[in-house]
Amino acid sequence: MLVVVVVAGCTSAGSDRQKTPATADPAVVHTASGALRGTVAPDHRLFAGIPYAAPPVGALRWRPPAPAPPWEGERQATRPGPRCLQDPGSDPEFGRQTDEDCLTLNVWTPPVSDEKRPVMVWIHGGAFVNGSGAIYDARWLAARGDIVVVTVNYRLGTLGFLAHPALGERGDVGNYGLADQQAALRWVRDHIADFGGDPQRVTVAGESAGGMSVCDHLVAPGSAGLFDAAIIQSAPCQAQAPLPVAEQRSLEYAAGVGCPDPATAAACLRALPADELRKPVWFVGIGADDLTGPVTGTSALPVDPVRAIADGTAARVPVLIGTNRDEFTLFVALRYLQQGDRYTPDQYPGLLADTFGPAAAQVAARYPIDRYGSVALAYSAAVTDGEFACVADRMADRLAGTAPVYAYEFNDRRAPAPEPLRTLPFPVGASHSLELRYLFDVGGAPPLSGEQRRLSEEMIDYWSAFVATGAPTAPDAPRWPEFGDGSYLSLQPDGSRVTTGFAEEHQCAFWSGLP
């Protein structure tokens, strides 16, 4: 399951307002909805738990997000709002409150200035079943990067993506979590100037499920015009569910929770207590890991993003895209830790068959156990290459035909990881999500070393420059070329470097040749 457990361990109403004078109380922001009081530190401000849509409860369950109601007086914005309802089986923030009323966001800003700063809207990962915007402490990006960062909660799991036919007209079901993200982007368009942000310079960004969401926004009709650039990190953007599959799985789910009759299912489902809907509806899988999430063939997402990108019909905006050197070791590690799975050589053919179907024998020949030293590492390498690295490489190649693209590989194979991942019988290396602690203060692992801290500062400089200008630059760091000739920036603590060997190292010619 694509979880974030290692992380936790245009004119607008706002843009027409007068610039906030530097002498005003920096802890207070006035918006069209009401006044907000946040927290102020010497190098940043935080306004947390801001509602961007109405509570999606009662009759609004499985409906598009409605506008947030205004409030009287001064609203406290010093603590994040509740997390959206989570999968109890893989909860990275166990103990923090969850609630169906969860559509809030957090705004991190540099100190007050008359200058409008560029904006990054961050969409969290977690397989669309867990996580929250509160995980991502963005003070480094705000302070060092001099950008505004918005982190968003959106409906997850069954409440975010159930595609039962009774919930609406055909093609209008599912994708409620995606619609929440679009509502947050509209909120940014309309209100971010009040916080010192520039609504004309908005980058939508995310990792894992959040990166998949960014792929969706590149092609979703309702996202057009809401952002000016995109950052896609470690995203298997091919994993969206076709509508027929999502509908069938949703029918089965509804029957399992006591709503088997399609004629009465909508009312039955909306009447259920929220706690009875915590278990996610599963649509598709990567390896042995199940996924829920966005549904294609719908009005919200007519075409899957990989196909639209290949056809050249995605939004033509600058894109920063990349993966981690050892993406899938995390998921093999989690199955080892949670379920005791210790893959043996006799299980390897079955693992590959479950993941790659008729191509399993070809994959086994390409990724023999003896080359990698264990089944865990051979299987991880195959899924890393086939489902992450080479998917991103193909997308980068196609996107580069219409707009500037900058590709990276995070390659610190000693990146700090939470304690359980440091005591496995195999190394996790530069695994899925480990690059996040170089951009955000997420805690839960040993501190960065001196070299790793320098890499972190370099990455913050690159990312924030991309948000500001559409091109990643960093002082005293390698020039990051556009992707045109297959160039990648390999991000390493002993010195980042430009390479053109990414596709060969991850055997992308082999993967593109499979049926």
Legacy VTK file of the C-alpha trace (Angstrom):
# vtk DataFile Version 3.0
C-alpha trace
ASCII
DATASET POLYDATA
POINTS 515 float
0.000 0.000 0.000
1.461 3.384 -1.017
1.554 4.910 2.455
3.401 7.825 4.002
4.358 5.954 7.166
8.055 6.796 6.746
7.278 10.491 6.614
5.475 10.496 9.949
7.743 7.914 11.750
-6.574 35.649 -13.257
-8.398 38.311 -11.102
-9.711 37.309 -7.755
-11.150 38.639 -4.549
-7.719 38.403 -2.929
-5.673 39.823 -5.794
-7.788 43.020 -5.882
-6.978 43.832 -2.258
-4.437 46.387 -1.168
-1.015 45.095 -0.247
-0.701 44.385 3.459
1.439 47.120 5.005
4.515 45.913 6.840
3.337 47.734 9.960
0.118 45.679 10.288
-0.083 42.829 12.809
1.672 40.003 10.923
-0.289 37.387 12.854
-3.635 38.553 11.431
-4.863 38.159 7.866
-8.203 39.475 6.640
-9.954 37.424 3.945
-13.360 37.654 2.285
-14.517 34.852 4.633
-13.266 36.489 7.827
-10.164 37.323 9.852
-7.549 34.697 10.755
-4.984 34.789 13.548
-1.955 32.591 12.941
1.483 32.190 14.487
4.573 34.256 13.736
8.214 33.194 14.007
11.264 35.276 13.099
11.608 33.636 9.676
8.062 32.516 8.760
4.342 32.670 9.509
1.801 29.829 9.715
-1.966 30.010 9.303
-3.353 26.535 9.971
-6.702 24.777 9.806
-8.308 27.196 7.346
-11.580 25.845 5.895
-11.574 26.001 2.094
-14.886 24.121 1.614
-17.969 23.279 3.627
-17.901 20.140 5.815
-18.689 17.238 3.428
-21.118 15.579 5.835
-24.751 14.521 5.788
-26.319 15.355 2.434
-22.903 16.628 1.215
-21.247 13.218 1.643
-20.132 12.075 -1.847
-20.985 15.455 -3.335
-18.691 18.039 -4.924
-17.226 20.386 -2.290
-19.469 23.343 -1.448
-18.146 26.824 -0.516
-16.955 27.257 3.066
-19.264 29.452 5.137
-17.837 32.766 6.396
-17.310 33.448 10.099
-17.706 36.392 12.411
-14.841 37.871 14.352
-11.312 36.513 14.412
-10.806 32.793 13.791
-7.858 31.058 15.465
-5.575 29.558 12.800
-2.800 28.246 15.020
-3.441 24.488 14.767
-4.096 22.202 11.781
-7.608 20.869 11.344
-8.508 17.206 11.829
-7.190 14.693 9.344
-9.685 13.257 6.917
-10.977 9.798 7.839
-8.084 7.296 7.583
-7.494 3.645 6.894
-6.982 2.258 10.422
-4.698 -0.486 9.117
-1.936 1.865 7.973
-2.235 5.103 9.883
1.053 7.059 9.944
-0.243 9.613 12.451
-1.935 7.273 14.907
-3.456 9.243 17.757
-4.175 12.450 15.854
-7.836 13.293 15.436
-9.627 12.200 12.279
-12.996 13.511 11.173
-15.304 13.546 8.188
-15.295 17.356 8.602
-11.716 17.836 7.409
-11.499 20.128 4.380
-8.905 22.572 5.654
-5.528 23.810 4.517
-2.407 25.361 6.041
-0.523 28.381 4.699
3.194 28.864 5.389
4.613 32.257 4.403
7.885 34.166 4.651
7.847 37.270 6.861
5.474 40.040 5.768
6.601 42.046 2.757
5.011 44.292 0.130
6.274 41.858 -2.520
3.938 39.044 -3.567
5.686 35.674 -3.283
5.267 32.671 -5.619
3.085 29.844 -4.281
3.463 26.081 -4.058
0.301 24.060 -3.325
1.405 20.731 -1.819
-0.799 17.618 -2.146
0.115 14.905 0.340
0.689 11.249 -0.464
-0.584 8.131 1.275
-2.231 5.917 -1.377
-5.320 8.136 -1.184
-6.185 6.393 2.097
-4.093 8.218 4.711
-1.888 11.223 5.402
-2.624 14.916 5.869
-1.294 18.344 5.057
-0.148 18.744 8.666
2.682 16.215 8.198
4.574 18.677 6.018
6.186 21.424 8.082
7.150 23.828 5.279
9.097 26.400 7.281
12.334 25.699 5.371
10.731 26.356 1.991
9.048 29.505 3.297
12.147 30.887 5.029
15.030 29.822 2.800
13.009 29.476 -0.401
11.067 32.725 0.090
7.858 31.143 -1.230
4.354 30.636 0.146
3.467 26.963 0.711
-0.093 25.671 1.036
-0.643 22.120 2.347
-4.064 20.583 1.826
-6.358 17.971 3.372
-8.699 16.194 0.952
-11.199 13.358 1.296
-9.549 9.926 1.322
-10.434 6.290 0.814
-14.094 5.421 0.521
-15.310 8.925 1.346
-13.051 10.418 -1.299
-13.349 8.006 -4.186
-16.299 5.599 -3.924
-17.726 5.323 -7.443
-21.061 3.663 -6.720
-23.468 4.275 -9.654
-26.257 5.289 -7.250
-24.302 8.314 -6.044
-24.796 10.319 -9.240
-25.172 10.302 -12.989
-22.874 7.899 -14.830
-19.497 9.533 -15.159
-20.116 11.929 -12.286
-19.259 9.526 -9.439
-15.940 9.095 -7.652
-13.153 11.687 -7.651
-14.532 13.634 -4.667
-11.014 13.885 -3.253
-9.776 15.229 -6.589
-12.606 17.770 -6.573
-11.503 18.834 -3.078
-8.016 19.527 -4.408
-9.499 21.644 -7.192
-11.536 23.566 -4.610
-8.305 24.225 -2.679
-6.645 25.508 -5.862
-9.598 27.844 -6.442
-9.277 29.032 -2.834
-5.615 29.816 -3.511
-6.556 31.733 -6.661
-9.088 33.803 -4.742
-7.405 34.294 -1.349
-3.646 33.743 -1.446
-2.872 37.423 -2.130
-4.211 38.162 1.359
-1.315 36.076 2.734
1.324 37.721 0.542
1.139 35.134 -2.245
1.007 35.781 -5.980
-2.057 34.123 -7.549
-0.402 34.477 -10.959
2.493 32.198 -9.925
1.049 28.967 -8.520
2.779 25.577 -8.751
0.828 22.427 -7.925
3.104 19.805 -6.370
2.921 16.420 -4.685
4.584 13.101 -3.957
3.298 9.529 -4.413
-0.525 9.781 -4.399
-0.021 13.532 -4.343
2.159 13.264 -7.449
-0.502 11.105 -9.107
-2.947 13.884 -8.290
-0.686 16.405 -10.021
-0.720 14.196 -13.128
-4.517 14.259 -12.945
-4.596 18.042 -12.673
-2.474 18.291 -15.809
-5.339 16.713 -17.765
-8.522 17.334 -15.716
-10.871 19.903 -17.315
-11.770 21.381 -13.920
-8.106 22.116 -13.131
-7.372 24.159 -16.247
-6.006 27.600 -15.453
-5.597 26.972 -11.722
-1.782 26.584 -11.779
1.209 27.709 -13.805
3.719 24.894 -13.183
3.795 21.357 -11.752
6.076 19.201 -9.593
5.607 15.406 -9.772
7.558 13.323 -7.235
7.622 9.504 -7.190
4.203 9.143 -8.802
2.896 5.973 -10.507
0.596 8.052 -12.702
-0.569 4.969 -14.621
-2.469 3.598 -11.603
-5.825 5.358 -11.957
-8.895 3.114 -12.036
-11.142 2.840 -15.119
-14.772 3.642 -14.348
-16.145 0.091 -14.925
-13.610 -1.373 -12.486
-14.245 1.342 -9.888
-18.027 0.932 -10.191
-17.879 -2.838 -9.711
-15.558 -2.584 -6.709
-17.807 0.121 -5.251
-20.910 -2.042 -5.657
-19.121 -4.864 -3.841
-18.002 -2.478 -1.102
-21.524 -1.137 -0.579
-22.894 -4.665 -0.272
-20.217 -5.433 2.309
-21.271 -2.533 4.532
-24.953 -3.419 4.359
-26.147 -1.432 1.329
-26.549 -4.099 -1.390
-29.595 -2.716 -3.232
-28.558 -0.199 -5.927
-32.001 1.397 -5.757
-31.544 2.430 -2.117
-27.750 2.381 -1.848
-27.223 6.157 -1.962
-29.501 6.862 0.993
-28.207 3.799 2.820
-24.563 4.801 2.393
-25.145 8.421 3.388
-26.918 7.272 6.545
-24.021 5.099 7.748
-21.855 6.331 10.629
-18.511 7.590 9.324
-16.598 4.996 11.347
-18.221 2.234 9.275
-16.603 3.719 6.172
-12.991 3.844 7.391
-12.011 0.707 5.496
-10.992 1.835 1.995
-12.530 0.679 -1.235
-9.731 -0.840 -3.355
-9.640 -0.396 -7.129
-6.244 -1.417 -8.548
-2.844 -2.626 -7.381
0.894 -2.145 -7.797
2.617 -5.363 -6.920
0.925 -6.794 -3.859
-0.157 -3.303 -2.762
-3.731 -2.115 -3.254
-4.763 1.358 -4.340
-7.867 3.456 -4.342
-7.994 6.894 -5.904
-8.993 8.826 -9.012
-11.307 7.242 -11.583
-10.875 7.750 -15.328
-13.603 7.734 -17.951
-15.488 10.288 -15.851
-16.452 13.907 -16.388
-13.801 14.958 -13.867
-11.065 12.830 -15.463
-12.096 11.759 -18.983
-8.718 10.261 -19.971
-5.963 8.735 -17.866
-3.056 11.166 -17.531
-0.355 8.946 -19.004
-2.342 8.591 -22.217
-3.155 12.308 -22.347
0.496 13.178 -21.763
1.511 10.781 -24.536
-1.046 12.393 -26.857
0.233 15.876 -26.085
-3.079 17.055 -24.619
-1.886 17.741 -21.061
-1.518 21.290 -19.743
1.487 22.991 -21.291
3.272 24.234 -18.201
6.821 23.788 -16.889
7.194 20.458 -15.082
9.754 19.240 -12.550
9.540 15.439 -12.351
11.563 12.687 -10.722
11.821 9.481 -8.744
14.010 7.954 -6.042
16.737 5.460 -6.838
15.204 2.608 -4.780
11.476 3.451 -4.735
9.933 0.060 -4.027
12.170 -1.111 -1.203
9.836 0.792 1.150
6.829 -1.345 0.230
8.713 -4.607 0.501
9.981 -3.390 3.876
6.476 -2.532 5.086
5.166 -5.966 4.176
8.104 -7.458 6.033
7.405 -5.343 9.109
3.603 -5.496 9.105
2.933 -9.008 7.830
6.202 -10.824 8.290
6.631 -11.438 4.547
10.108 -12.840 3.966
10.222 -13.506 0.270
11.968 -16.731 -0.742
13.288 -17.767 -4.170
10.369 -20.099 -4.773
7.962 -17.169 -4.267
9.710 -14.928 -6.785
7.907 -16.196 -9.919
4.538 -15.721 -8.217
5.395 -12.192 -7.099
6.362 -11.270 -10.640
3.270 -12.925 -12.098
1.003 -11.011 -9.723
2.727 -7.770 -10.649
3.607 -8.114 -14.319
1.242 -10.811 -15.581
2.308 -12.489 -18.851
5.614 -10.579 -18.845
6.738 -12.217 -15.580
9.197 -14.631 -17.190
10.865 -11.858 -19.176
11.133 -9.742 -16.029
12.615 -12.661 -14.085
15.311 -13.098 -16.735
16.082 -9.374 -16.631
16.112 -9.178 -12.815
17.685 -12.428 -11.577
17.950 -12.908 -7.834
21.697 -13.533 -7.871
22.358 -10.128 -9.439
20.693 -8.325 -6.522
21.531 -10.645 -3.633
17.999 -11.346 -2.422
14.437 -11.749 -3.634
13.467 -8.575 -1.782
16.002 -6.461 -3.646
15.450 -8.106 -7.048
11.700 -7.629 -6.785
12.144 -4.074 -5.532
14.429 -3.220 -8.441
11.952 -4.606 -10.979
8.988 -2.666 -9.599
11.072 0.487 -9.091
12.095 0.421 -12.743
8.865 -0.807 -14.310
6.290 1.119 -12.262
8.137 4.265 -11.191
11.386 5.202 -12.933
10.526 4.320 -16.520
6.963 5.618 -16.260
8.393 8.968 -15.163
11.000 8.816 -17.932
8.334 8.293 -20.604
6.218 11.121 -19.195
9.220 13.461 -19.082
10.013 12.660 -22.706
6.445 13.368 -23.847
5.976 16.485 -21.730
9.269 17.915 -22.979
7.739 18.218 -26.419
5.313 20.911 -25.265
6.912 22.790 -22.344
10.148 22.903 -20.296
10.755 19.733 -18.267
13.396 19.190 -15.576
14.017 15.609 -14.428
15.791 14.373 -11.299
16.688 11.231 -9.419
17.056 11.395 -5.647
20.119 9.253 -5.069
21.120 9.465 -1.410
21.177 5.755 -0.601
21.950 6.554 3.048
19.019 8.891 3.490
17.750 8.948 7.103
14.828 6.584 7.666
12.664 5.793 10.699
13.976 3.156 13.101
12.050 0.122 11.764
13.518 0.622 8.292
17.068 0.672 9.662
16.922 -2.847 11.123
15.858 -4.879 8.078
17.853 -7.749 6.538
18.224 -5.644 3.373
18.971 -1.930 2.828
16.138 0.385 1.790
18.521 2.858 0.155
16.986 5.946 -1.464
13.482 4.613 -1.005
10.030 6.022 -1.629
9.316 9.261 0.285
12.771 9.636 1.852
13.506 12.741 -0.231
10.675 14.549 1.550
12.688 15.132 4.714
15.141 17.145 2.590
12.349 19.590 1.673
10.122 19.506 4.765
10.781 19.221 8.492
8.896 15.939 8.979
10.899 14.418 11.843
10.708 10.750 12.819
14.246 9.819 11.730
17.873 10.646 12.591
18.903 14.202 11.667
20.582 14.916 8.357
24.358 14.837 8.303
26.362 17.860 7.245
26.538 16.698 3.614
22.862 15.780 3.649
21.965 19.188 5.078
23.831 20.813 2.198
21.876 18.632 -0.226
18.669 19.648 1.540
19.504 23.334 1.120
20.383 22.740 -2.521
17.053 20.967 -3.136
15.111 23.732 -1.372
16.874 26.276 -3.598
16.112 24.291 -6.768
12.460 23.664 -5.861
11.755 27.228 -4.769
13.445 28.698 -7.856
11.280 26.460 -10.018
8.169 27.679 -8.175
9.288 31.288 -8.683
10.460 31.151 -12.296
9.613 27.791 -13.886
13.320 26.830 -13.967
15.270 25.204 -11.075
18.477 26.997 -10.166
20.633 26.991 -7.033
23.707 29.012 -6.027
27.010 27.120 -6.121
25.266 24.024 -7.495
25.258 22.321 -10.893
23.236 23.887 -13.684
20.089 21.785 -14.106
19.499 21.372 -17.846
16.154 20.789 -19.492
15.281 17.164 -20.168
15.596 17.460 -23.977
18.464 14.973 -24.431
17.487 12.710 -21.527
19.438 14.706 -18.952
18.703 14.122 -15.275
20.060 15.796 -12.188
21.221 13.097 -9.778
20.736 14.541 -6.286
23.548 13.248 -4.053
25.046 14.446 -0.768
28.605 14.159 -2.069
27.750 16.463 -4.952
24.808 16.464 -7.334
25.631 15.865 -10.964
24.024 15.797 -14.392
23.682 12.364 -15.961
22.247 10.959 -19.158
22.388 7.324 -17.959
19.068 7.162 -16.083
17.102 5.305 -18.768
19.880 2.763 -19.287
20.414 2.170 -15.564
16.701 1.502 -15.037
16.443 -0.623 -18.214
13.730 1.570 -19.705
14.223 0.210 -23.232
13.281 -3.224 -21.898
10.177 -1.894 -20.155
9.019 0.108 -23.169
9.330 -3.034 -25.290
6.926 -5.106 -23.194
3.393 -5.532 -24.564
LINES 2 517
9 0 1 2 3 4 5 6 7 8
506 9 10 11 12 13 14 15 16 17 18 19 20 21 22 23 24 25 26 27 28 29 30 31 32 33 34 35 36 37 38 39 40 41 42 43 44 45 46 47 48 49 50 51 52 53 54 55 56 57 58 59 60 61 62 63 64 65 66 67 68 69 70 71 72 73 74 75 76 77 78 79 80 81 82 83 84 85 86 87 88 89 90 91 92 93 94 95 96 97 98 99 100 101 102 103 104 105 106 107 108 109 110 111 112 113 114 115 116 117 118 119 120 121 122 123 124 125 126 127 128 129 130 131 132 133 134 135 136 137 138 139 140 141 142 143 144 145 146 147 148 149 150 151 152 153 154 155 156 157 158 159 160 161 162 163 164 165 166 167 168 169 170 171 172 173 174 175 176 177 178 179 180 181 182 183 184 185 186 187 188 189 190 191 192 193 194 195 196 197 198 199 200 201 202 203 204 205 206 207 208 209 210 211 212 213 214 215 216 217 218 219 220 221 222 223 224 225 226 227 228 229 230 231 232 233 234 235 236 237 238 239 240 241 242 243 244 245 246 247 248 249 250 251 252 253 254 255 256 257 258 259 260 261 262 263 264 265 266 267 268 269 270 271 272 273 274 275 276 277 278 279 280 281 282 283 284 285 286 287 288 289 290 291 292 293 294 295 296 297 298 299 300 301 302 303 304 305 306 307 308 309 310 311 312 313 314 315 316 317 318 319 320 321 322 323 324 325 326 327 328 329 330 331 332 333 334 335 336 337 338 339 340 341 342 343 344 345 346 347 348 349 350 351 352 353 354 355 356 357 358 359 360 361 362 363 364 365 366 367 368 369 370 371 372 373 374 375 376 377 378 379 380 381 382 383 384 385 386 387 388 389 390 391 392 393 394 395 396 397 398 399 400 401 402 403 404 405 406 407 408 409 410 411 412 413 414 415 416 417 418 419 420 421 422 423 424 425 426 427 428 429 430 431 432 433 434 435 436 437 438 439 440 441 442 443 444 445 446 447 448 449 450 451 452 453 454 455 456 457 458 459 460 461 462 463 464 465 466 467 468 469 470 471 472 473 474 475 476 477 478 479 480 481 482 483 484 485 486 487 488 489 490 491 492 493 494 495 496 497 498 499 500 501 502 503 504 505 506 507 508 509 510 511 512 513 514
